[in-house]
């Protein structure tokens, strides 16, 4: 005897909710794994893969999503992008340096004009996007921050986003 399917599941191409959640968790975990490898290999973009993982986890598992946003290494970067659409200056500069170094080496190794042109277009596009993001300015020290009057033990340590300077 066949199991009874709901009216929603009987629609053409509809997958059960548990299967979709499982696929999203798997996709998020794969993106996270590749993003972690991207920390060590300059050709793999870490931050976009972390954002893909966060998006997959958001739609499938609140536990994994919260874990990723609170992660000691990745959490700050993801939260800064999601909340402020901003990056830390050091992160942006490192990304630009790695991007252009990787593209220059790739262009030097490949002797095909249209591939070099494509590398240049990608580099300009990614650079324009990175430079359009706001920059989070880190406070110099906790001593320089005003005290939070509501809680005398807490200092303002959150970075402040700044708009990019017009060109």
C-alpha positions as CSV (number, residue, x, y, z in Angstrom):
1,X,0.0,0.0,0.0
2,X,1.4,3.4,-1.0
3,X,1.7,6.1,1.7
4,X,-0.8,8.9,1.4
5,X,0.6,12.2,0.2
6,X,-0.9,15.6,1.1
7,X,-2.4,17.7,-1.7
8,X,0.7,20.0,-1.6
9,X,3.0,17.0,-2.1
10,X,0.9,15.8,-5.0
11,X,1.6,18.9,-7.1
12,X,4.0,18.2,-10.0
13,X,7.7,18.5,-8.9
14,X,6.9,19.2,-5.3
15,X,9.4,17.6,-2.8
16,X,8.5,17.0,0.8
17,X,9.7,19.7,3.2
18,X,12.2,17.4,5.0
19,X,13.9,16.6,1.8
20,X,14.3,20.3,0.9
21,X,15.7,21.0,4.4
22,X,18.1,18.1,4.0
23,X,19.3,19.3,0.6
24,X,19.8,22.9,2.0
25,X,21.8,21.6,5.0
26,X,23.9,19.5,2.6
27,X,24.4,22.5,0.3
28,X,25.2,24.8,3.2
29,X,27.7,22.3,4.6
30,X,29.4,21.9,1.2
31,X,29.7,25.7,0.8
32,X,31.1,26.0,4.3
33,X,33.6,23.3,3.7
34,X,34.8,24.9,0.4
35,X,34.9,28.2,2.2
36,X,37.2,26.8,4.9
37,X,39.5,25.4,2.2
38,X,39.3,28.9,0.6
39,X,41.1,30.3,3.7
40,X,44.2,28.5,2.6
41,X,43.8,28.6,-1.2
42,X,43.6,32.1,-2.6
43,X,41.6,31.1,-5.7
44,X,38.5,30.1,-3.6
45,X,36.4,33.0,-2.4
46,X,35.7,32.4,1.4
47,X,33.2,35.2,2.2
48,X,30.7,34.5,-0.6
49,X,30.8,30.8,0.2
50,X,30.1,31.6,3.9
51,X,27.2,33.8,2.8
52,X,25.8,30.9,0.7
53,X,26.2,28.6,3.7
54,X,24.4,31.1,6.0
55,X,21.5,31.5,3.4
56,X,21.1,27.7,3.2
57,X,21.2,27.3,7.0
58,X,18.7,30.2,7.4
59,X,16.2,28.3,5.3
60,X,16.8,24.9,6.8
61,X,18.2,24.9,10.3
62,X,18.1,27.7,12.8
63,X,20.6,25.8,15.0
64,X,23.2,25.7,12.2
65,X,22.5,29.3,11.2
66,X,23.0,30.6,14.8
67,X,26.1,28.5,15.2
68,X,27.6,30.0,12.0
69,X,26.7,33.6,13.0
70,X,28.3,33.0,16.5
71,X,31.3,31.2,15.2
72,X,34.6,32.5,16.6
73,X,36.3,32.8,13.2
74,X,33.5,33.4,10.7
75,X,30.8,35.0,12.7
76,X,32.1,38.6,12.6
77,X,32.6,38.7,8.9
78,X,29.2,37.2,8.1
79,X,27.3,39.5,10.6
80,X,29.1,42.6,9.4
81,X,28.1,41.9,5.8
82,X,24.5,40.9,6.6
83,X,23.8,43.7,9.1
84,X,25.8,46.6,7.7
85,X,26.7,45.5,4.1
86,X,30.2,46.3,5.2
87,X,33.6,44.7,5.6
88,X,36.6,45.4,7.7
89,X,39.3,47.4,6.0
90,X,41.9,44.7,6.6
91,X,39.6,42.0,5.1
92,X,38.9,44.1,2.0
93,X,42.5,45.0,1.4
94,X,43.6,41.4,1.8
95,X,40.9,40.2,-0.6
96,X,41.9,42.8,-3.2
97,X,45.6,41.8,-2.8
98,X,44.9,38.1,-3.1
99,X,42.4,38.7,-6.0
100,X,44.9,40.7,-8.1
101,X,47.8,38.4,-7.3
102,X,45.8,35.3,-8.3
103,X,44.6,37.0,-11.5
104,X,48.0,38.2,-12.5
105,X,49.5,34.7,-12.0
106,X,46.7,33.1,-13.9
107,X,47.0,35.6,-16.8
108,X,50.8,35.0,-16.8
109,X,50.3,31.2,-17.0
110,X,47.5,31.3,-19.7
111,X,48.5,32.5,-23.1
112,X,45.0,33.0,-24.5
113,X,43.9,36.6,-25.1
114,X,40.2,36.1,-24.4
115,X,40.9,34.3,-21.1
116,X,43.2,37.1,-20.0
117,X,40.4,39.6,-20.9
118,X,37.9,37.6,-18.9
119,X,40.2,37.6,-15.9
120,X,40.5,41.4,-16.2
121,X,36.7,41.8,-16.4
122,X,36.2,39.6,-13.4
123,X,38.9,41.4,-11.4
124,X,37.4,44.8,-12.2
125,X,33.9,43.6,-11.3
126,X,34.9,42.0,-8.0
127,X,37.1,45.0,-7.1
128,X,34.3,47.5,-7.8
129,X,32.0,45.5,-5.6
130,X,34.5,45.3,-2.7
131,X,35.3,49.0,-3.0
132,X,31.6,49.9,-3.0
133,X,31.0,48.2,0.4
134,X,31.1,50.3,3.5
135,X,34.2,49.9,5.8
136,X,33.9,49.0,9.4
137,X,36.1,51.2,11.5
138,X,37.5,49.4,14.5
139,X,37.8,51.3,17.7
140,X,41.4,52.0,18.7
141,X,41.0,50.6,22.2
142,X,38.3,50.0,24.8
143,X,39.8,52.9,26.8
144,X,38.8,55.3,24.1
145,X,35.2,54.2,24.0
146,X,32.4,55.8,26.0
147,X,31.1,53.7,28.8
148,X,27.6,52.2,28.5
149,X,25.7,53.8,31.3
150,X,23.1,51.0,31.5
151,X,25.8,48.5,32.2
152,X,29.0,49.9,33.8
153,X,31.0,46.7,32.9
154,X,30.3,46.9,29.1
155,X,32.3,49.1,26.7
156,X,31.2,49.9,23.2
157,X,33.3,47.6,21.1
158,X,31.1,47.2,18.0
159,X,32.7,48.5,14.8
160,X,31.0,51.6,13.2
161,X,30.3,51.3,9.5
162,X,31.4,54.2,7.2
163,X,30.3,54.9,3.7
164,X,33.0,54.7,1.0
165,X,34.6,58.0,0.0
166,X,33.3,59.2,-3.4
167,X,35.8,58.8,-6.2
